[in-house]
Amino acid sequence: MDKKRVELLRKLTTVNGVSGFESEVAKVIESEMKGFTKISYDKMGSIVCEKRGTSDSPRIMLPGHMDEVGFMTKLITPEGYLKFVSLGGWIHSQLPSQRVIVHTYKGDLVGVVGSKAPHLMSEEERKRPLDKKALFVDIGAKDKKDAEKLGVRPGDPIIPDSPFTLMANPDYILAKAWDDRIGCAIFIEVLQFLRKKKHPNTVYGVGTVQEEVGLRGARTSANKVNPDVALVCDVGLAQDYPGGEKALGILGKGPQINLYDRGMIPNLRLRDFVIETAKKKKIPYQLEALEGGATDGAMIHIHAEGVPSIYIGVPTRYIHSHSGIIHRADYENTVKLITEVVLRMDAKTVKKFSK
């Protein structure tokens, strides 16, 4: 993987932006897209990057959500600990002892998720699933007044702290926030490629907000773009771990073309068109059926009279946790596949999706 691509992924995953606090991510996207796209925002904060081709239509929307799962400070206890609410879905048993960043108006504070030590638990407590209410963030404050002096206020975002790392085999990359900074990276690279290519449409790379708490930016940005077709850029679920259903997702075997998720059944003609394109261009791919969870496509595909939509994901291990792993070839092939699909989407082709 070339240095420019690695740096893009590093910048996007390192910047902090939990649901409702995506502005720093939008700044990175804007810095990558300025000068060759028309940039605007909806009133929720989603960034829209318009790249006009040889025609105003069809309007192709490439959404990737900017927010990552995290937390928000709910209150400061008298002892100086922070109680929090979750932003997005978490398995709370994974959280104890994980490092976090508390973003305050005075700057960032390092903290750790605390809980009762197992030595102090009763036998009954050890048998029960960990209760989120028993968790807290320790920022090393001696009491509530000290925490307030450090700048902490209710409403402050709390972000997973996990460094971007090329692993021993550099084809594998470990980082936080792949869900869904990988989608943001995809539409950035697709539009950068189209900068030097003719394409028979107008393409909108959209960094949406608040996907993890209800797909909210997808709804408002779809109203702004009014797309004719949408290719949702997101993570897929790798299952190549012990006990996983490997047939539905293996790192290094190509992008995952989604057949079903809880929010959307893809447009069948568009689905077949994407698969046909992958075969024609000899791009490896996998098929995915996601029985839990949904993407921005759930809102976009029911916009107005309906938008032919499909979700294409980069297989990722351990999403909705502090750290995930992707394979570089999957990312590169996802960029390639979506680019090839966009290049083939003229008005005649897109019209066939809605017959």
VODODO-307436 format. One record per residue (C-alpha): residue in three letters; residue number from 1; x, y, z. Coordinates in nm, 2 decimals, decimal comma. Layout:
residues N
NODE  rest   nr       u       v       w
NODE   ALA  NUM       X       Y       Z
...
END
This chain:
residues 355
NODE  rest   nr       u       v       w
NODE   MET    1    0,00    0,00    0,00
NODE   ASP    2    0,15    0,33   -0,10
NODE   LYS    3    0,24    0,60    0,16
NODE   LYS    4   -0,03    0,84    0,04
NODE   ARG    5   -0,31    0,59    0,09
NODE   VAL    6   -0,17    0,48    0,43
NODE   GLU    7   -0,16    0,84    0,54
NODE   LEU    8   -0,52    0,90    0,44
NODE   LEU    9   -0,63    0,60    0,64
NODE   ARG   10   -0,42    0,71    0,94
NODE   LYS   11   -0,56    1,07    0,93
NODE   LEU   12   -0,92    0,95    0,91
NODE   THR   13   -0,90    0,69    1,18
NODE   THR   14   -0,69    0,89    1,42
NODE   VAL   15   -0,91    1,20    1,43
NODE   ASN   16   -1,19    1,18    1,69
NODE   GLY   17   -1,55    1,21    1,60
NODE   VAL   18   -1,82    1,01    1,80
NODE   SER   19   -2,18    1,06    1,70
NODE   GLY   20   -2,28    1,42    1,72
NODE   PHE   21   -1,92    1,54    1,73
NODE   GLU   22   -1,81    1,48    1,37
NODE   SER   23   -1,67    1,82    1,28
NODE   GLU   24   -1,30    1,72    1,30
NODE   VAL   25   -1,36    1,44    1,06
NODE   ALA   26   -1,54    1,68    0,82
NODE   LYS   27   -1,23    1,90    0,82
NODE   VAL   28   -1,01    1,61    0,71
NODE   ILE   29   -1,25    1,53    0,43
NODE   GLU   30   -1,28    1,89    0,32
NODE   SER   31   -0,90    1,92    0,31
NODE   GLU   32   -0,88    1,62    0,08
NODE   MET   33   -1,17    1,73   -0,15
NODE   LYS   34   -1,12    2,11   -0,18
NODE   GLY   35   -1,02    2,24   -0,52
NODE   PHE   36   -1,20    1,99   -0,74
NODE   THR   37   -1,54    1,93   -0,58
NODE   LYS   38   -1,81    2,17   -0,48
NODE   ILE   39   -1,84    2,14   -0,10
NODE   SER   40   -2,15    2,21    0,11
NODE   TYR   41   -2,31    2,09    0,43
NODE   ASP   42   -2,66    2,00    0,54
NODE   LYS   43   -2,80    2,16    0,86
NODE   MET   44   -2,71    1,85    1,06
NODE   GLY   45   -2,34    1,87    0,97
NODE   SER   46   -2,31    1,61    0,69
NODE   ILE   47   -2,05    1,72    0,43
NODE   VAL   48   -2,15    1,69    0,06
NODE   CYS   49   -1,87    1,69   -0,20
NODE   GLU   50   -2,01    1,72   -0,55
NODE   LYS   51   -1,80    1,61   -0,85
NODE   ARG   52   -1,98    1,69   -1,18
NODE   GLY   53   -1,91    1,48   -1,48
NODE   THR   54   -2,04    1,52   -1,84
NODE   SER   55   -2,40    1,53   -1,72
NODE   ASP   56   -2,59    1,67   -1,43
NODE   SER   57   -2,77    1,33   -1,39
NODE   PRO   58   -2,79    1,06   -1,29
NODE   ARG   59   -2,69    1,18   -0,94
NODE   ILE   60   -2,48    0,91   -0,77
NODE   MET   61   -2,45    0,93   -0,39
NODE   LEU   62   -2,16    0,76   -0,22
NODE   PRO   63   -2,23    0,79    0,16
NODE   GLY   64   -1,99    0,70    0,43
NODE   HIS   65   -2,07    0,80    0,79
NODE   MET   66   -1,82    1,01    0,98
NODE   ASP   67   -1,92    0,91    1,33
NODE   GLU   68   -1,76    0,64    1,53
NODE   VAL   69   -1,90    0,46    1,84
NODE   GLY   70   -1,81    0,62    2,17
NODE   PHE   71   -1,96    0,78    2,48
NODE   MET   72   -2,09    1,10    2,62
NODE   THR   73   -2,03    1,23    2,98
NODE   LYS   74   -2,35    1,21    3,17
NODE   LEU   75   -2,24    1,33    3,51
NODE   ILE   76   -1,94    1,37    3,74
NODE   THR   77   -1,96    1,18    4,07
NODE   PRO   78   -1,86    1,35    4,40
NODE   GLU   79   -1,54    1,14    4,39
NODE   GLY   80   -1,45    1,28    4,04
NODE   TYR   81   -1,54    0,98    3,82
NODE   LEU   82   -1,74    1,02    3,50
NODE   LYS   83   -2,06    0,83    3,44
NODE   PHE   84   -2,15    0,81    3,07
NODE   VAL   85   -2,41    0,72    2,81
NODE   SER   86   -2,32    0,50    2,51
NODE   LEU   87   -2,32    0,65    2,15
NODE   GLY   88   -2,37    0,35    1,94
NODE   GLY   89   -2,38   -0,02    2,01
NODE   TRP   90   -2,13   -0,17    2,26
NODE   ILE   91   -2,07   -0,50    2,43
NODE   HIS   92   -2,00   -0,35    2,77
NODE   SER   93   -1,80   -0,65    2,90
NODE   GLN   94   -1,53   -0,54    2,65
NODE   LEU   95   -1,49   -0,20    2,81
NODE   PRO   96   -1,31   -0,23    3,15
NODE   SER   97   -0,95   -0,12    3,15
NODE   GLN   98   -0,97    0,03    2,80
NODE   ARG   99   -0,82    0,37    2,75
NODE   VAL  100   -1,03    0,66    2,64
NODE   ILE  101   -1,00    1,03    2,55
NODE   VAL  102   -1,23    1,28    2,71
NODE   HIS  103   -1,26    1,59    2,49
NODE   THR  104   -1,31    1,90    2,70
NODE   TYR  105   -1,31    2,27    2,63
NODE   LYS  106   -0,97    2,29    2,79
NODE   GLY  107   -0,82    2,01    2,59
NODE   ASP  108   -0,81    1,63    2,58
NODE   LEU  109   -0,78    1,42    2,89
NODE   VAL  110   -0,67    1,06    2,90
NODE   GLY  111   -0,89    0,83    3,10
NODE   VAL  112   -0,96    0,46    3,16
NODE   VAL  113   -1,29    0,27    3,19
NODE   GLY  114   -1,31    0,15    3,54
NODE   SER  115   -1,52   -0,12    3,72
NODE   LYS  116   -1,51   -0,32    4,04
NODE   ALA  117   -1,21   -0,56    4,05
NODE   PRO  118   -1,31   -0,93    4,02
NODE   HIS  119   -1,15   -0,99    4,36
NODE   LEU  120   -1,42   -0,78    4,52
NODE   MET  121   -1,71   -0,94    4,33
NODE   SER  122   -1,94   -1,20    4,49
NODE   GLU  123   -1,98   -1,54    4,31
NODE   GLU  124   -2,32   -1,42    4,19
NODE   GLU  125   -2,18   -1,10    4,05
NODE   ARG  126   -1,91   -1,29    3,85
NODE   LYS  127   -2,18   -1,51    3,69
NODE   ARG  128   -2,39   -1,22    3,57
NODE   PRO  129   -2,32   -1,01    3,25
NODE   LEU  130   -2,15   -0,68    3,33
NODE   ASP  131   -2,40   -0,40    3,39
NODE   LYS  132   -2,31   -0,08    3,21
NODE   LYS  133   -2,43    0,11    3,51
NODE   ALA  134   -2,13   -0,03    3,70
NODE   LEU  135   -1,88    0,13    3,46
NODE   PHE  136   -1,72    0,47    3,49
NODE   VAL  137   -1,43    0,67    3,35
NODE   ASP  138   -1,13    0,75    3,57
NODE   ILE  139   -0,94    1,06    3,46
NODE   GLY  140   -0,72    1,07    3,77
NODE   ALA  141   -0,92    1,35    3,94
NODE   LYS  142   -0,93    1,36    4,32
NODE   ASP  143   -1,29    1,48    4,33
NODE   LYS  144   -1,57    1,65    4,13
NODE   LYS  145   -1,42    2,00    4,18
NODE   ASP  146   -1,09    1,88    4,05
NODE   ALA  147   -1,25    1,72    3,74
NODE   GLU  148   -1,43    2,04    3,67
NODE   LYS  149   -1,11    2,24    3,70
NODE   LEU  150   -0,96    2,00    3,44
NODE   GLY  151   -1,24    2,11    3,21
NODE   VAL  152   -1,49    1,83    3,22
NODE   ARG  153   -1,85    1,91    3,18
NODE   PRO  154   -2,16    1,69    3,12
NODE   GLY  155   -2,20    1,65    2,75
NODE   ASP  156   -1,83    1,61    2,67
NODE   PRO  157   -1,76    1,33    2,42
NODE   ILE  158   -1,55    1,03    2,53
NODE   ILE  159   -1,36    0,86    2,25
NODE   PRO  160   -1,18    0,52    2,23
NODE   ASP  161   -0,80    0,56    2,24
NODE   SER  162   -0,63    0,32    2,00
NODE   PRO  163   -0,34    0,40    1,77
NODE   PHE  164   -0,32    0,34    1,40
NODE   THR  165   -0,08    0,04    1,35
NODE   LEU  166    0,06   -0,15    1,05
NODE   MET  167    0,08   -0,50    1,19
NODE   ALA  168    0,38   -0,74    1,16
NODE   ASN  169    0,23   -0,84    0,82
NODE   PRO  170    0,17   -0,49    0,68
NODE   ASP  171   -0,12   -0,61    0,47
NODE   TYR  172   -0,32   -0,60    0,80
NODE   ILE  173   -0,40   -0,27    0,96
NODE   LEU  174   -0,52   -0,22    1,32
NODE   ALA  175   -0,70    0,10    1,41
NODE   LYS  176   -1,01    0,24    1,58
NODE   ALA  177   -1,31    0,39    1,38
NODE   TRP  178   -1,29    0,18    1,07
NODE   ASP  179   -1,67    0,19    1,11
NODE   ASP  180   -1,70    0,41    0,91
NODE   ARG  181   -1,39    0,61    0,83
NODE   ILE  182   -1,31    0,34    0,58
NODE   GLY  183   -1,63    0,45    0,39
NODE   CYS  184   -1,51    0,81    0,40
NODE   ALA  185   -1,17    0,70    0,26
NODE   ILE  186   -1,34    0,51   -0,02
NODE   PHE  187   -1,55    0,80   -0,15
NODE   ILE  188   -1,25    1,03   -0,12
NODE   GLU  189   -1,04    0,80   -0,33
NODE   VAL  190   -1,31    0,74   -0,59
NODE   LEU  191   -1,37    1,11   -0,64
NODE   GLN  192   -1,00    1,18   -0,66
NODE   PHE  193   -0,97    0,92   -0,93
NODE   LEU  194   -1,27    1,07   -1,12
NODE   ARG  195   -1,09    1,41   -1,11
NODE   LYS  196   -0,89    1,29   -1,42
NODE   LYS  197   -1,16    1,08   -1,58
NODE   LYS  198   -1,48    1,15   -1,78
NODE   HIS  199   -1,79    1,01   -1,61
NODE   PRO  200   -2,15    1,03   -1,74
NODE   ASN  201   -2,31    1,15   -1,42
NODE   THR  202   -2,26    1,37   -1,12
NODE   VAL  203   -2,12    1,20   -0,81
NODE   TYR  204   -2,17    1,31   -0,45
NODE   GLY  205   -1,93    1,19   -0,18
NODE   VAL  206   -2,12    1,24    0,14
NODE   GLY  207   -1,98    1,22    0,50
NODE   THR  208   -2,29    1,16    0,70
NODE   VAL  209   -2,34    1,23    1,07
NODE   GLN  210   -2,50    1,03    1,36
NODE   GLU  211   -2,53    0,70    1,17
NODE   GLU  212   -2,46    0,50    1,49
NODE   VAL  213   -2,75    0,66    1,68
NODE   GLY  214   -3,02    0,63    1,42
NODE   LEU  215   -2,90    0,70    1,06
NODE   ARG  216   -2,99    1,07    1,10
NODE   GLY  217   -2,74    1,23    0,87
NODE   ALA  218   -2,84    0,99    0,59
NODE   ARG  219   -3,20    1,12    0,60
NODE   THR  220   -3,10    1,49    0,59
NODE   SER  221   -2,82    1,45    0,33
NODE   ALA  222   -3,04    1,25    0,10
NODE   ASN  223   -3,29    1,53    0,11
NODE   LYS  224   -3,01    1,77    0,01
NODE   VAL  225   -2,86    1,55   -0,27
NODE   ASN  226   -3,18    1,39   -0,40
NODE   PRO  227   -2,99    1,10   -0,55
NODE   ASP  228   -3,09    0,87   -0,84
NODE   VAL  229   -2,88    0,58   -0,70
NODE   ALA  230   -2,67    0,52   -0,39
NODE   LEU  231   -2,37    0,30   -0,33
NODE   VAL  232   -2,33    0,29    0,05
NODE   CYS  233   -1,96    0,27    0,15
NODE   ASP  234   -1,92    0,10    0,49
NODE   VAL  235   -1,75   -0,18    0,67
NODE   GLY  236   -1,85   -0,54    0,63
NODE   LEU  237   -1,83   -0,81    0,89
NODE   ALA  238   -1,53   -1,04    0,87
NODE   GLN  239   -1,61   -1,38    1,02
NODE   ASP  240   -1,27   -1,56    0,97
NODE   TYR  241   -1,21   -1,60    1,34
NODE   PRO  242   -1,25   -1,92    1,55
NODE   GLY  243   -1,62   -2,01    1,54
NODE   GLY  244   -1,71   -1,76    1,27
NODE   GLU  245   -1,92   -1,82    0,96
NODE   LYS  246   -1,63   -1,79    0,72
NODE   ALA  247   -1,83   -1,82    0,41
NODE   LEU  248   -1,98   -1,48    0,48
NODE   GLY  249   -1,65   -1,28    0,52
NODE   ILE  250   -1,28   -1,34    0,50
NODE   LEU  251   -1,01   -1,08    0,52
NODE   GLY  252   -0,82   -1,06    0,19
NODE   LYS  253   -1,09   -1,21   -0,03
NODE   GLY  254   -1,25   -0,89   -0,16
NODE   PRO  255   -1,53   -0,64   -0,08
NODE   GLN  256   -1,85   -0,77    0,06
NODE   ILE  257   -2,16   -0,71   -0,16
NODE   ASN  258   -2,46   -0,71    0,07
NODE   LEU  259   -2,76   -0,92   -0,01
NODE   TYR  260   -2,96   -0,82    0,30
NODE   ASP  261   -2,94   -0,63    0,62
NODE   ARG  262   -3,21   -0,53    0,88
NODE   GLY  263   -3,26   -0,19    0,72
NODE   MET  264   -3,25   -0,26    0,34
NODE   ILE  265   -3,28   -0,53    0,08
NODE   PRO  266   -3,08   -0,39   -0,21
NODE   ASN  267   -3,22   -0,30   -0,55
NODE   LEU  268   -3,19   -0,64   -0,73
NODE   ARG  269   -3,10   -0,50   -1,07
NODE   LEU  270   -2,83   -0,27   -0,91
NODE   ARG  271   -2,71   -0,57   -0,71
NODE   ASP  272   -2,67   -0,78   -1,02
NODE   PHE  273   -2,50   -0,49   -1,20
NODE   VAL  274   -2,24   -0,46   -0,93
NODE   ILE  275   -2,17   -0,83   -0,93
NODE   GLU  276   -2,15   -0,82   -1,32
NODE   THR  277   -1,90   -0,53   -1,30
NODE   ALA  278   -1,68   -0,72   -1,05
NODE   LYS  279   -1,67   -1,02   -1,27
NODE   LYS  280   -1,60   -0,82   -1,58
NODE   LYS  281   -1,32   -0,63   -1,42
NODE   LYS  282   -1,19   -0,94   -1,24
NODE   ILE  283   -1,23   -0,78   -0,90
NODE   PRO  284   -1,26   -1,04   -0,62
NODE   TYR  285   -1,58   -1,01   -0,41
NODE   GLN  286   -1,78   -1,18   -0,14
NODE   LEU  287   -2,15   -1,19   -0,07
NODE   GLU  288   -2,28   -1,09    0,27
NODE   ALA  289   -2,61   -1,13    0,45
NODE   LEU  290   -2,62   -0,92    0,77
NODE   GLU  291   -2,90   -1,03    1,01
NODE   GLY  292   -2,82   -0,77    1,27
NODE   GLY  293   -2,76   -0,40    1,20
NODE   ALA  294   -2,81   -0,16    0,91
NODE   THR  295   -2,64    0,12    0,73
NODE   ASP  296   -2,72    0,46    0,59
NODE   GLY  297   -2,89    0,28    0,30
NODE   ALA  298   -3,19    0,21    0,53
NODE   MET  299   -3,28    0,58    0,51
NODE   ILE  300   -3,15    0,66    0,16
NODE   HIS  301   -3,33    0,39   -0,03
NODE   ILE  302   -3,67    0,51    0,09
NODE   HIS  303   -3,60    0,87    0,02
NODE   ALA  304   -3,88    1,04   -0,19
NODE   GLU  305   -4,02    0,78   -0,44
NODE   GLY  306   -3,73    0,54   -0,36
NODE   VAL  307   -3,36    0,53   -0,45
NODE   PRO  308   -3,20    0,22   -0,60
NODE   SER  309   -2,93    0,14   -0,34
NODE   ILE  310   -2,68   -0,12   -0,23
NODE   TYR  311   -2,43   -0,14    0,05
NODE   ILE  312   -2,07   -0,25   -0,03
NODE   GLY  313   -1,84   -0,32    0,27
NODE   VAL  314   -1,47   -0,37    0,35
NODE   PRO  315   -1,45   -0,69    0,56
NODE   THR  316   -1,35   -0,58    0,91
NODE   ARG  317   -1,28   -0,77    1,23
NODE   TYR  318   -1,40   -0,65    1,58
NODE   ILE  319   -1,62   -0,35    1,48
NODE   HIS  320   -1,79   -0,16    1,76
NODE   SER  321   -1,49   -0,21    1,98
NODE   HIS  322   -1,17   -0,01    2,06
NODE   SER  323   -0,97   -0,17    1,77
NODE   GLY  324   -1,05   -0,34    1,44
NODE   ILE  325   -0,85   -0,50    1,16
NODE   ILE  326   -0,88   -0,47    0,79
NODE   HIS  327   -0,67   -0,61    0,49
NODE   ARG  328   -0,53   -0,36    0,25
NODE   ALA  329   -0,63   -0,56   -0,06
NODE   ASP  330   -1,00   -0,55    0,04
NODE   TYR  331   -0,99   -0,17    0,08
NODE   GLU  332   -0,81   -0,13   -0,26
NODE   ASN  333   -1,05   -0,36   -0,44
NODE   THR  334   -1,35   -0,19   -0,28
NODE   VAL  335   -1,23    0,15   -0,42
NODE   LYS  336   -1,17   -0,02   -0,76
NODE   LEU  337   -1,51   -0,18   -0,77
NODE   ILE  338   -1,71    0,13   -0,67
NODE   THR  339   -1,51    0,34   -0,92
NODE   GLU  340   -1,58    0,10   -1,20
NODE   VAL  341   -1,95    0,09   -1,12
NODE   VAL  342   -1,97    0,47   -1,12
NODE   LEU  343   -1,79    0,49   -1,45
NODE   ARG  344   -2,06    0,27   -1,61
NODE   MET  345   -2,36    0,45   -1,46
NODE   ASP  346   -2,51    0,66   -1,74
NODE   ALA  347   -2,87    0,77   -1,75
NODE   LYS  348   -2,98    0,47   -1,96
NODE   THR  349   -2,82    0,22   -1,72
NODE   VAL  350   -2,96    0,38   -1,41
NODE   LYS  351   -3,31    0,40   -1,56
NODE   LYS  352   -3,31    0,02   -1,58
NODE   PHE  353   -3,28   -0,01   -1,21
NODE   SER  354   -3,62    0,13   -1,15
NODE   LYS  355   -3,83   -0,07   -1,41
END
